[in-house]
Structure formats: structure tokens, C-alpha cells
């Protein structure tokens, strides 16, 4: 593996009540976060192929960890998202290189599908910075009940020369959704939109 991983953190969140209303079944989300060394920290490098390859490795590893934590088969995952934060000696393009060119293919393979774009965010921050992982339905971006997010943080990351990379998956949409739009039952899953 090209990635030099310092640690992996896996988080599972389960919501069973929202403003006094029971959520049945509970909404479950899981995220897997890798804290890795940034091979290009502190210097400008034109060719980011090494980070692109690291993204591909992490796409498989982290999606498998997140799905396992959720406790369902990958094919039953409904929403997904990804995020990265570089430490102070990194640049946003380092996060982009990991998240965009190759991370998605192994992530989708773990899930058995994923027609929609994988929502993403990237930022620079210090120790304990929150990663806000945007979430959307994996097969139809217009399913409003699945517009959501998951916040995760690692108390001692990213260090100045590190990158935190995260993926998140869910078994459903938001708790008690009621803002209309395309429903899960109406998904065609052909174009990634509807």
C-alpha cells in the first residue's frame, strides 16, 4: 500500500428519536477515517499521481470498513459521501487528488452500484478539525430525503504533514424526512439523477 496510515477511526451513529418522535427503524450512519502522511507536505509538486493512487487504495479500504461497521451488505447502503482535510503544510489540491480521480470506483464496487456523483468536501485544518461529510443517495441525486451530512473528527489529526480521508455510508435518509421530492420508490437509477 502506498498510503502511510497512522491510524484508522470508524464511527457509527444511530438516531432513534428526533424531537420526541421515534425513528423506526433507527437511522444509521457509519464513517471510516484514515489519517495518512502527506508525501507532498510543505512543497509544491506538479504531478500528484501518488496521491491519486492513494485515493484508489483508500476508496476500497475505507468503504469496506464503513460498510462492515454499518452491519449491512454493501448493496443495501442508500447514501454515501467522502471528505478530506489536509494539515497546515498541505494544499487543497492534495485532498482533491485523493478524493476525485480514483477513490470512487472502489467505493462503488464495495456497494455494488452508485450511479450518482459521490458528494464531497475538502478543507485545511489543524488537530481536531471537523470533517463535514456530505451525503446523497448513491443512485439518484434528486432524492431529497437523503440530502444529509455526517460530522466526524479525530482528536489528534491532521498534524501539519498529514491528511485525513473519510468515507461515510447510511442505511437510509434523514430521520423523519418530509420536504417532498423524488422518493426512494421512484428511483430509476440510470442517470445518477433520478
QUIVENQUI-V631757 format. One line per field, one symbol per residue. burial: b if it has 24 or more other C-alpha atoms within 12 Angstrom, else e. Layout:
# QUIVENQUI-V631757
burial->???
This chain:
# QUIVENQUI-V631757
burial->eebebebbbbbbbbbeeeeeeeeeeebbbbbbbbbbbbbbbeeeeeebebbbbbbbbbbbbbbbbbbbbbeeebbbbbbbbbbbbbbbbbbbbbbbbbbbbbbbbbbbbbbebbbbbbbbbbbbbbbebbbbbbbbbbbbbbbbbbbbbbbbbbeebbbbbbbbbbbbbbbbbbbbeeeeebbbeebebeeeee
